[in-house]
Amino acid sequence: MNGLTPQNDDSLVSRQPRRRAQPRGLTLIEMLIALPIIALLMAATMVAIDASFMAYADAAEQAGTHHATRLVTHRLLTLVRTSTAHGPLLPETGATLDGNVITSDHIELIDTQGRLVRVEYRPDEQELWVSLTQSGVTIEQPLLGGVTNAQFFLFRRQNDDDLWVLERGTMDVTVASDQDNTLAIENGDIPPIRMIASTKPRKVD
């Protein structure tokens, strides 16, 4: 054997460095397929975001209209409860009598300060207006805008002195969103708010 130690066969195998796998990029065909898919996803996302903004704007506008209508309704009910005389008195234009119920587009009363208060609906302007008259001086101003319909119902009765007094007053008001306050992102299809409220005067005799 000439004094040589046998060597492992593996040592005879030449050791060559391994090649690292090169990262594979997108081909042109894959890019052409991916671009329309990405565009569709972005378009769907934008539609969903736009619908979300519209829904929020509509809800905010409706909430504001509802809040304003409730404040005016509460104020009118307070006036009716604390007043001492009520109208309109028949015969008067715009008022009708059915049994003991007067239906009108306005209501009149004397408040606690002795002022004649008149709340009327003006359909041409779609607004509720209030006027205060005292010592021959009348001051009037708009009370609520966007009103598409308003009616007042006065349920009356005769007291012990055979005088007609108000038994119960009811108001029926329909309010739409004010177009002047409509935002560009609103879809303009906000349902109107109808508020019906009724109360009795504290002193009817």
MARLUMMAR-633869 format. One record per residue (C-alpha): x, y, z; residue number from 1; residue in one letter. Coordinates in steps of 0.1 Angstrom, whole numbers. Layout:
xx X | yy Y | zz Z | k NUM | r a
...
***
This chain:
xx 0 | yy 0 | zz 0 | k 1 | r m
xx 31 | yy 22 | zz -1 | k 2 | r n
xx 22 | yy 34 | zz 35 | k 3 | r g
xx -6 | yy 57 | zz 23 | k 4 | r l
xx -38 | yy 60 | zz 43 | k 5 | r t
xx -69 | yy 55 | zz 23 | k 6 | r p
xx -89 | yy 87 | zz 19 | k 7 | r q
xx -127 | yy 92 | zz 22 | k 8 | r n
xx -143 | yy 93 | zz -12 | k 9 | r d
xx -162 | yy 125 | zz -2 | k 10 | r d
xx -129 | yy 143 | zz -1 | k 11 | r s
xx -124 | yy 136 | zz -37 | k 12 | r l
xx -156 | yy 153 | zz -46 | k 13 | r v
xx -150 | yy 189 | zz -57 | k 14 | r s
xx -169 | yy 213 | zz -35 | k 15 | r r
xx -185 | yy 240 | zz -57 | k 16 | r q
xx -203 | yy 270 | zz -42 | k 17 | r p
xx -241 | yy 268 | zz -43 | k 18 | r r
xx -260 | yy 294 | zz -62 | k 19 | r r
xx -285 | yy 315 | zz -43 | k 20 | r r
xx -320 | yy 316 | zz -58 | k 21 | r a
xx -326 | yy 349 | zz -76 | k 22 | r q
xx -359 | yy 367 | zz -66 | k 23 | r p
xx -384 | yy 364 | zz -94 | k 24 | r r
xx -401 | yy 396 | zz -105 | k 25 | r g
xx -435 | yy 402 | zz -121 | k 26 | r l
xx -437 | yy 396 | zz -158 | k 27 | r t
xx -454 | yy 420 | zz -181 | k 28 | r l
xx -484 | yy 398 | zz -185 | k 29 | r i
xx -488 | yy 396 | zz -147 | k 30 | r e
xx -486 | yy 433 | zz -145 | k 31 | r m
xx -512 | yy 438 | zz -172 | k 32 | r l
xx -536 | yy 415 | zz -153 | k 33 | r i
xx -529 | yy 430 | zz -118 | k 34 | r a
xx -534 | yy 466 | zz -129 | k 35 | r l
xx -572 | yy 463 | zz -138 | k 36 | r p
xx -578 | yy 443 | zz -106 | k 37 | r i
xx -561 | yy 471 | zz -85 | k 38 | r i
xx -581 | yy 497 | zz -104 | k 39 | r a
xx -614 | yy 479 | zz -97 | k 40 | r l
xx -606 | yy 476 | zz -60 | k 41 | r l
xx -597 | yy 513 | zz -57 | k 42 | r m
xx -629 | yy 522 | zz -75 | k 43 | r a
xx -650 | yy 501 | zz -52 | k 44 | r a
xx -632 | yy 516 | zz -22 | k 45 | r t
xx -639 | yy 551 | zz -34 | k 46 | r m
xx -676 | yy 543 | zz -40 | k 47 | r v
xx -679 | yy 529 | zz -4 | k 48 | r a
xx -662 | yy 560 | zz 11 | k 49 | r i
xx -684 | yy 584 | zz -9 | k 50 | r d
xx -715 | yy 566 | zz 2 | k 51 | r a
xx -703 | yy 567 | zz 38 | k 52 | r s
xx -697 | yy 605 | zz 36 | k 53 | r f
xx -732 | yy 610 | zz 20 | k 54 | r m
xx -749 | yy 590 | zz 47 | k 55 | r a
xx -731 | yy 609 | zz 74 | k 56 | r y
xx -739 | yy 643 | zz 59 | k 57 | r a
xx -776 | yy 633 | zz 55 | k 58 | r d
xx -778 | yy 621 | zz 91 | k 59 | r a
xx -762 | yy 653 | zz 104 | k 60 | r a
xx -785 | yy 675 | zz 84 | k 61 | r e
xx -816 | yy 655 | zz 95 | k 62 | r q
xx -804 | yy 656 | zz 131 | k 63 | r a
xx -800 | yy 694 | zz 129 | k 64 | r g
xx -834 | yy 699 | zz 113 | k 65 | r t
xx -850 | yy 676 | zz 139 | k 66 | r h
xx -833 | yy 695 | zz 168 | k 67 | r h
xx -844 | yy 729 | zz 155 | k 68 | r a
xx -880 | yy 717 | zz 150 | k 69 | r t
xx -881 | yy 703 | zz 185 | k 70 | r r
xx -869 | yy 736 | zz 200 | k 71 | r l
xx -896 | yy 756 | zz 181 | k 72 | r v
xx -923 | yy 730 | zz 190 | k 73 | r t
xx -913 | yy 732 | zz 227 | k 74 | r h
xx -914 | yy 770 | zz 226 | k 75 | r r
xx -948 | yy 771 | zz 211 | k 76 | r l
xx -962 | yy 745 | zz 235 | k 77 | r l
xx -949 | yy 766 | zz 264 | k 78 | r t
xx -966 | yy 797 | zz 250 | k 79 | r l
xx -999 | yy 778 | zz 248 | k 80 | r v
xx -996 | yy 764 | zz 283 | k 81 | r r
xx -988 | yy 798 | zz 299 | k 82 | r t
xx -1011 | yy 821 | zz 278 | k 83 | r s
xx -1045 | yy 833 | zz 288 | k 84 | r t
xx -1063 | yy 839 | zz 255 | k 85 | r a
xx -1062 | yy 821 | zz 223 | k 86 | r h
xx -1072 | yy 826 | zz 186 | k 87 | r g
xx -1080 | yy 829 | zz 158 | k 88 | r p
xx -1114 | yy 842 | zz 165 | k 89 | r l
xx -1140 | yy 834 | zz 139 | k 90 | r l
xx -1150 | yy 846 | zz 114 | k 91 | r p
xx -1114 | yy 850 | zz 100 | k 92 | r e
xx -1098 | yy 843 | zz 67 | k 93 | r t
xx -1078 | yy 811 | zz 66 | k 94 | r g
xx -1096 | yy 795 | zz 96 | k 95 | r a
xx -1123 | yy 769 | zz 95 | k 96 | r t
xx -1147 | yy 755 | zz 121 | k 97 | r l
xx -1157 | yy 719 | zz 123 | k 98 | r d
xx -1178 | yy 712 | zz 154 | k 99 | r g
xx -1157 | yy 727 | zz 183 | k 100 | r n
xx -1124 | yy 725 | zz 164 | k 101 | r v
xx -1108 | yy 755 | zz 147 | k 102 | r i
xx -1083 | yy 747 | zz 120 | k 103 | r t
xx -1060 | yy 774 | zz 108 | k 104 | r s
xx -1025 | yy 782 | zz 94 | k 105 | r d
xx -1018 | yy 804 | zz 124 | k 106 | r h
xx -1024 | yy 807 | zz 161 | k 107 | r i
xx -1028 | yy 838 | zz 184 | k 108 | r e
xx -1024 | yy 842 | zz 221 | k 109 | r l
xx -1017 | yy 866 | zz 249 | k 110 | r i
xx -985 | yy 858 | zz 267 | k 111 | r d
xx -976 | yy 864 | zz 304 | k 112 | r t
xx -962 | yy 899 | zz 295 | k 113 | r q
xx -995 | yy 909 | zz 280 | k 114 | r g
xx -982 | yy 908 | zz 244 | k 115 | r r
xx -1003 | yy 896 | zz 215 | k 116 | r l
xx -983 | yy 867 | zz 199 | k 117 | r v
xx -991 | yy 855 | zz 165 | k 118 | r r
xx -974 | yy 824 | zz 149 | k 119 | r v
xx -983 | yy 819 | zz 113 | k 120 | r e
xx -972 | yy 797 | zz 84 | k 121 | r y
xx -962 | yy 815 | zz 52 | k 122 | r r
xx -963 | yy 789 | zz 24 | k 123 | r p
xx -947 | yy 811 | zz -2 | k 124 | r d
xx -916 | yy 815 | zz 19 | k 125 | r e
xx -920 | yy 780 | zz 36 | k 126 | r q
xx -914 | yy 795 | zz 70 | k 127 | r e
xx -930 | yy 799 | zz 103 | k 128 | r l
xx -931 | yy 836 | zz 115 | k 129 | r w
xx -938 | yy 850 | zz 149 | k 130 | r v
xx -950 | yy 885 | zz 156 | k 131 | r s
xx -952 | yy 903 | zz 189 | k 132 | r l
xx -975 | yy 933 | zz 194 | k 133 | r t
xx -975 | yy 955 | zz 224 | k 134 | r q
xx -986 | yy 991 | zz 228 | k 135 | r s
xx -994 | yy 993 | zz 191 | k 136 | r g
xx -959 | yy 983 | zz 181 | k 137 | r v
xx -954 | yy 950 | zz 162 | k 138 | r t
xx -921 | yy 932 | zz 158 | k 139 | r i
xx -920 | yy 901 | zz 135 | k 140 | r e
xx -893 | yy 877 | zz 126 | k 141 | r q
xx -889 | yy 842 | zz 110 | k 142 | r p
xx -891 | yy 814 | zz 135 | k 143 | r l
xx -884 | yy 782 | zz 115 | k 144 | r l
xx -874 | yy 776 | zz 78 | k 145 | r g
xx -879 | yy 748 | zz 55 | k 146 | r g
xx -916 | yy 743 | zz 66 | k 147 | r v
xx -935 | yy 726 | zz 38 | k 148 | r t
xx -968 | yy 724 | zz 58 | k 149 | r n
xx -982 | yy 736 | zz 91 | k 150 | r a
xx -1016 | yy 736 | zz 107 | k 151 | r q
xx -1029 | yy 745 | zz 141 | k 152 | r f
xx -1060 | yy 728 | zz 157 | k 153 | r f
xx -1077 | yy 746 | zz 185 | k 154 | r l
xx -1101 | yy 723 | zz 205 | k 155 | r f
xx -1124 | yy 747 | zz 223 | k 156 | r r
xx -1152 | yy 745 | zz 248 | k 157 | r r
xx -1176 | yy 769 | zz 267 | k 158 | r q
xx -1168 | yy 776 | zz 303 | k 159 | r n
xx -1193 | yy 784 | zz 331 | k 160 | r d
xx -1197 | yy 820 | zz 318 | k 161 | r d
xx -1206 | yy 807 | zz 283 | k 162 | r d
xx -1173 | yy 820 | zz 269 | k 163 | r l
xx -1153 | yy 799 | zz 244 | k 164 | r w
xx -1119 | yy 789 | zz 259 | k 165 | r v
xx -1092 | yy 767 | zz 246 | k 166 | r l
xx -1094 | yy 731 | zz 258 | k 167 | r e
xx -1064 | yy 718 | zz 239 | k 168 | r r
xx -1041 | yy 731 | zz 211 | k 169 | r g
xx -1024 | yy 709 | zz 186 | k 170 | r t
xx -998 | yy 717 | zz 160 | k 171 | r m
xx -988 | yy 696 | zz 129 | k 172 | r d
xx -956 | yy 708 | zz 112 | k 173 | r v
xx -937 | yy 692 | zz 84 | k 174 | r t
xx -901 | yy 704 | zz 79 | k 175 | r v
xx -877 | yy 696 | zz 51 | k 176 | r a
xx -839 | yy 702 | zz 52 | k 177 | r s
xx -830 | yy 738 | zz 43 | k 178 | r d
xx -816 | yy 739 | zz 8 | k 179 | r q
xx -793 | yy 767 | zz 18 | k 180 | r d
xx -776 | yy 744 | zz 42 | k 181 | r n
xx -773 | yy 714 | zz 19 | k 182 | r t
xx -737 | yy 704 | zz 15 | k 183 | r l
xx -722 | yy 693 | zz -18 | k 184 | r a
xx -716 | yy 658 | zz -5 | k 185 | r i
xx -753 | yy 654 | zz 4 | k 186 | r e
xx -775 | yy 635 | zz -20 | k 187 | r n
xx -805 | yy 658 | zz -15 | k 188 | r g
xx -828 | yy 629 | zz -6 | k 189 | r d
xx -833 | yy 636 | zz 31 | k 190 | r i
xx -868 | yy 626 | zz 43 | k 191 | r p
xx -888 | yy 655 | zz 59 | k 192 | r p
xx -896 | yy 656 | zz 96 | k 193 | r i
xx -932 | yy 657 | zz 107 | k 194 | r r
xx -938 | yy 669 | zz 143 | k 195 | r m
xx -972 | yy 667 | zz 159 | k 196 | r i
xx -975 | yy 680 | zz 194 | k 197 | r a
xx -1004 | yy 689 | zz 217 | k 198 | r s
xx -1009 | yy 706 | zz 250 | k 199 | r t
xx -1035 | yy 723 | zz 273 | k 200 | r k
xx -1034 | yy 757 | zz 288 | k 201 | r p
xx -1028 | yy 757 | zz 326 | k 202 | r r
xx -1058 | yy 780 | zz 331 | k 203 | r k
xx -1087 | yy 776 | zz 307 | k 204 | r v
xx -1114 | yy 793 | zz 328 | k 205 | r d
***
